[in-house]
Amino acid sequence: MHLVLHREIPDCDTLAREWNELVSKTENPEVFYTYEWACAVSRAYRDCITPLLVLAYEQKSLVGVAALGTDKAEKETFFLAGTTADYCDFVSPPDLRQELVVRVLSGLRKLGLPMLVLANLPVDSTTADLLQPSALRKYNVFSQPAFQCSQVSLRTAEQRTSVQYSIRHKREARYLKALAAKMPISVDRLRSWEQIAEALPSFSMAHIARMLSVGRVSHLASPQRIAFLAELAKLLSMRGWLTLNQLRAGDCPIAWLYTFQFARHWSFYQMTFDCNFSEYSPGSGLRLKVIEEACESADTDFVDLGLGREHHKQRWATATRETINVTLAKSKVTCLRAAARYHAAAAIKSAPRLEQFVRRVLGRPSMGNLPA
């Protein structure tokens, strides 16, 4: 295995095809691992992130991808998709993962990059087992819990029937019925870039307003995040991997939900709703409608409800998937600082009043799991 380093994501159809074929060979393929996702991040965040793309080859065949990035000062290296993706990982067949990880870490040391932060690494990934302190001699390692992601399993006829029965008896169905008694409701499934581009301004404004209504700052207040969603929609819609679901009351859009369809499962991503209709829980109602649609798809094994342990997700969940954040550093002090930050944040989260005070002082969103 030999490595080739790029400081950008090459615009190359052959690389895109080979990269995505590798994604399909991972133990748990995710849209977040694809060439398109890496391109969207690199284009939207070019002012603050420099890609560090490592391609691994055996002879002329691509066998591994490490889509990493660095800050402009090159003090920290991280998964390129780390702040945008629900899951991040090295891309390779499982049997080649150890060699890929070892060679990438060796290459980072030779480049003089002092710290690698791997966010949202799935616990069930082959990579997670390789990044244990006992397995790494030249790095200090600190690992911490990140998120639990709720999932709805649809792998058997019994599971589908159970979910469909549950849908009919959820309170969200009653809310939708009450709204439908006042005005017609419908769901638009926007799949082309042109359709999604038309809906993005309303979606963004609704997300910002919703977060402000609960004292938080929406990440869509950032022009970079808006640019990222636009780039992502352009690229994924061409592949047929993205649907922006839009709930309408009469002619008025009142809720939106980004959904990825990839490798026999659906992933919920960004969701928001018009606060003027909050009494009808339109966001939850739209989520219910999309799960109902997934139940009718024979090509869907499960629905991933996304990062976070919000109550509405736990009510639906029939399974969960955990992620971790792993810090690898040459300096032991760096790992100790990461551990201190983690434990301090955990202590603040355990005291809601203190967390609210800290958020007001810093002007930042909650340290907990933000709703999408």
C-alpha positions in Angstrom: 0.0 0.0 0.0 1.4 3.4 -0.9 -0.1 6.8 -0.1 -0.8 9.9 -2.2 -1.4 13.2 -0.5 -3.6 16.0 -1.9 -4.2 19.4 -0.4 -7.5 19.8 -2.2 -10.3 17.4 -3.3 -9.5 16.8 -7.0 -12.3 17.4 -9.4 -12.2 13.9 -11.0 -15.0 11.6 -12.1 -12.8 8.6 -11.9 -11.8 9.4 -8.3 -15.4 10.0 -7.4 -16.5 6.6 -8.7 -13.6 4.7 -7.1 -14.1 6.5 -3.8 -17.8 5.8 -3.6 -17.2 2.2 -4.6 -14.9 2.0 -1.5 -17.6 3.5 0.7 -19.9 0.6 -0.4 -17.3 -1.9 0.9 -17.1 -0.4 4.4 -18.8 -2.3 7.3 -21.5 0.4 7.5 -21.7 2.6 4.3 -22.8 6.2 5.0 -23.4 9.1 2.7 -21.2 11.2 5.0 -18.2 9.2 3.8 -18.7 10.0 0.1 -16.7 12.0 -2.4 -19.6 14.4 -2.7 -19.7 15.2 1.0 -16.0 15.9 1.1 -16.3 18.2 -1.9 -19.2 20.1 -0.3 -17.2 20.7 2.9 -14.0 21.8 1.1 -15.9 24.2 -1.2 -18.0 25.8 1.6 -15.2 26.1 4.3 -12.2 26.8 2.1 -11.5 30.0 4.0 -10.9 28.2 7.3 -10.1 24.5 6.4 -7.4 23.1 4.2 -8.1 19.6 3.0 -5.6 16.9 3.7 -6.8 14.1 1.5 -4.8 10.8 1.8 -5.5 8.2 -1.0 -4.1 4.7 -0.5 -3.3 2.5 -3.5 -2.3 -1.0 -4.1 -0.6 -0.9 -7.5 -3.1 1.3 -9.4 -6.2 0.4 -7.4 -7.7 2.8 -4.8 -8.0 0.8 -1.6 -8.4 3.5 1.1 -9.4 7.1 1.7 -8.7 9.3 4.7 -10.6 12.6 4.1 -8.9 14.9 6.7 -8.4 18.6 7.0 -6.3 21.1 9.0 -6.8 24.5 10.3 -4.9 27.3 8.6 -2.1 27.2 11.2 -1.9 23.4 10.9 -2.0 23.0 14.7 -4.9 20.5 14.5 -5.9 17.8 12.0 -9.4 16.4 11.9 -11.9 14.6 9.8 -12.8 16.9 7.0 -16.5 16.3 7.6 -16.2 16.4 11.3 -18.4 19.4 12.0 -21.0 18.6 9.4 -21.5 14.8 9.4 -23.3 12.5 11.8 -20.6 9.8 11.3 -17.0 10.0 10.2 -14.5 7.3 9.5 -11.6 6.1 7.4 -12.8 4.5 4.1 -11.6 1.1 3.2 -12.7 -2.6 3.3 -12.5 -3.7 7.0 -9.6 -6.1 6.4 -7.4 -3.2 5.1 -8.3 -0.7 7.8 -5.5 -1.4 10.2 -2.8 -0.9 7.5 -4.5 2.3 6.3 -4.8 3.8 9.8 -1.2 2.9 10.7 0.2 4.4 7.4 -1.9 7.5 7.7 -0.8 8.2 11.3 2.8 7.6 10.2 2.4 10.1 7.4 1.0 12.7 9.7 4.0 12.4 12.1 6.3 12.9 9.1 4.5 16.0 8.2 5.0 17.3 11.7 1.3 17.6 12.5 1.0 17.4 16.3 -2.6 16.5 16.9 -5.4 14.5 15.3 -9.0 14.9 16.5 -11.5 12.3 15.1 -15.1 13.4 15.8 -18.2 11.3 15.6 -16.4 8.0 15.0 -18.9 5.1 15.2 -18.2 2.8 18.1 -19.1 -0.2 15.9 -16.5 0.8 13.4 -13.4 -1.3 12.8 -11.4 1.9 13.3 -12.6 2.4 16.8 -10.9 -0.8 17.9 -7.7 0.3 16.3 -7.5 3.6 18.2 -7.1 2.2 21.7 -4.2 3.5 23.8 -2.8 -0.1 24.0 -2.6 -0.2 20.2 -0.9 3.1 19.7 2.7 3.5 20.9 3.6 6.9 19.4 0.5 8.8 20.4 -1.2 9.8 23.6 -4.9 9.0 23.2 -8.1 10.4 24.9 -11.4 9.0 23.9 -14.8 10.4 25.0 -18.4 9.6 24.3 -20.0 11.8 21.7 -23.5 11.0 20.6 -26.2 8.3 20.6 -28.1 8.1 17.4 -31.6 6.6 17.5 -32.7 4.3 14.7 -35.9 2.7 13.5 -35.4 -0.8 12.2 -37.4 -2.0 9.2 -35.5 -5.1 8.3 -38.4 -7.6 8.8 -42.1 -7.6 8.0 -42.9 -7.7 11.7 -40.8 -4.6 12.4 -42.5 -2.7 9.5 -46.0 -3.7 10.7 -45.1 -2.7 14.3 -43.9 0.8 13.2 -46.9 1.3 10.9 -49.2 0.4 13.8 -47.4 2.8 16.1 -47.6 5.6 13.5 -51.4 5.5 13.6 -51.4 5.9 17.4 -48.8 8.6 17.8 -50.0 11.9 19.1 -48.3 13.6 16.1 -50.9 11.9 13.9 -53.7 13.6 16.0 -52.0 16.9 15.6 -51.8 16.5 11.8 -55.4 15.5 11.8 -56.4 18.6 13.7 -54.5 20.8 11.3 -56.0 19.0 8.3 -59.4 19.9 9.7 -58.6 23.6 9.2 -56.7 23.5 5.9 -55.4 20.9 3.4 -52.0 19.5 4.3 -49.5 17.8 1.9 -45.9 16.8 1.7 -43.6 17.9 -1.1 -40.6 15.7 -1.9 -38.0 18.0 -3.4 -35.3 16.0 -5.1 -33.8 18.3 -7.9 -31.3 21.0 -7.2 -33.7 23.6 -8.7 -36.6 22.6 -6.3 -34.3 22.5 -3.3 -32.7 25.9 -4.1 -36.1 27.5 -4.2 -37.0 26.1 -0.7 -33.6 26.9 1.0 -34.3 30.5 1.9 -37.6 29.7 3.7 -36.0 26.7 5.4 -33.0 28.8 6.6 -35.1 31.6 7.9 -37.4 29.2 9.8 -34.5 27.5 11.4 -32.9 30.7 12.6 -36.3 31.9 14.0 -36.9 28.6 15.7 -33.6 28.6 17.4 -34.0 32.2 18.5 -37.4 31.3 20.0 -35.7 29.0 22.4 -32.7 31.2 23.2 -30.2 29.5 20.8 -28.2 30.6 17.8 -28.8 28.6 14.7 -25.8 27.4 12.8 -27.6 28.5 9.7 -26.8 32.1 10.7 -23.4 31.3 9.3 -22.9 32.0 5.6 -20.5 29.1 5.4 -23.2 26.6 6.7 -25.7 27.9 4.1 -23.1 27.5 1.4 -22.4 24.0 2.6 -26.1 23.0 2.4 -26.3 24.4 -1.1 -23.2 22.6 -2.3 -24.4 19.4 -0.7 -27.8 19.7 -2.3 -26.3 20.3 -5.7 -24.0 17.2 -5.5 -26.2 14.7 -3.7 -29.4 15.5 -5.8 -27.4 14.6 -8.9 -26.9 11.1 -7.3 -30.5 10.7 -6.2 -29.3 10.5 -2.5 -31.1 13.5 -1.2 -34.8 14.6 -0.6 -35.8 17.8 1.1 -39.3 16.9 2.5 -41.5 19.9 2.9 -44.9 19.9 4.8 -47.4 22.4 3.5 -50.5 23.7 5.1 -52.6 25.0 2.2 -50.0 26.8 0.0 -47.7 27.6 3.0 -44.6 25.5 3.7 -44.5 25.0 7.5 -41.9 22.3 8.1 -38.7 20.9 6.4 -36.6 17.7 6.8 -33.4 16.8 4.9 -33.3 13.1 4.3 -30.6 11.0 2.7 -31.3 7.7 0.9 -28.1 5.7 0.8 -27.1 2.1 1.1 -30.5 0.7 2.0 -31.2 3.2 4.8 -32.5 6.7 5.3 -30.8 9.3 7.4 -32.5 12.3 8.9 -30.4 15.4 8.9 -31.6 19.0 9.1 -35.1 19.6 10.3 -37.1 22.8 11.3 -40.6 24.2 11.3 -42.5 27.5 11.3 -43.0 28.6 14.9 -46.4 30.0 14.1 -47.7 26.4 13.7 -45.9 25.0 16.8 -49.2 24.0 18.5 -49.6 21.3 15.8 -46.0 20.0 16.1 -45.4 20.2 12.3 -41.8 19.0 12.5 -42.7 15.9 14.4 -45.7 15.4 12.0 -43.4 15.6 9.0 -41.0 13.2 10.6 -43.9 10.8 11.1 -44.9 11.1 7.4 -41.4 10.3 6.2 -41.0 7.3 8.5 -44.4 6.1 7.1 -43.0 6.5 3.6 -39.8 4.5 4.6 -42.0 1.7 5.8 -43.4 1.4 2.3 -40.0 1.1 0.7 -38.8 -2.4 0.2 -35.3 -1.1 -0.3 -35.0 0.4 3.2 -33.6 -1.6 6.1 -33.7 1.2 8.7 -34.1 4.9 9.4 -31.4 6.8 11.2 -32.9 9.7 13.2 -29.6 11.5 13.5 -27.4 12.8 16.3 -28.8 13.5 19.7 -31.0 11.9 22.4 -34.0 14.2 22.1 -37.1 12.7 23.6 -39.0 12.6 20.3 -36.2 10.4 18.8 -36.1 8.0 21.8 -39.9 7.5 21.5 -39.4 6.2 18.0 -36.1 4.3 18.5 -35.9 0.5 18.2 -32.1 0.6 18.2 -29.2 3.0 18.9 -25.7 3.6 17.5 -23.0 5.4 19.5 -20.2 7.6 18.4 -17.0 8.7 20.1 -14.5 11.6 19.8 -10.9 10.5 19.8 -7.9 12.9 20.4 -4.5 11.6 19.4 -1.5 13.8 20.2 2.3 13.6 20.5 2.0 15.6 23.7 0.5 14.1 26.9 -0.4 17.6 28.0 -2.6 18.0 24.9 -4.6 14.9 25.8 -4.9 16.0 29.4 -6.3 19.3 28.3 -8.8 17.6 26.1 -9.9 15.4 29.0 -10.2 18.5 31.3 -12.4 20.3 28.8 -14.6 17.2 28.4 -15.1 16.7 32.1 -15.7 20.5 32.7 -18.4 20.5 29.9 -20.0 17.3 31.4 -20.1 19.0 34.9 -21.8 22.1 33.4 -24.3 20.0 31.5 -25.3 18.3 34.8 -26.3 21.7 36.2 -29.0 23.1 33.8 -28.9 26.6 35.4 -25.2 26.8 35.2 -25.3 25.7 31.5 -27.9 28.4 30.7 -25.7 31.0 32.4 -22.6 29.9 30.5 -24.6 30.0 27.2 -25.8 33.5 27.9 -22.3 34.7 28.7 -20.7 33.1 25.7 -23.6 33.7 23.3 -23.4 30.2 22.1 -25.8 27.3 21.6 -26.4 24.6 24.2 -23.5 22.3 25.1 -26.0 19.5 24.8 -27.3 17.8 21.7 -28.8 20.5 19.4 -31.9 19.7 17.6 -31.3 19.5 13.8 
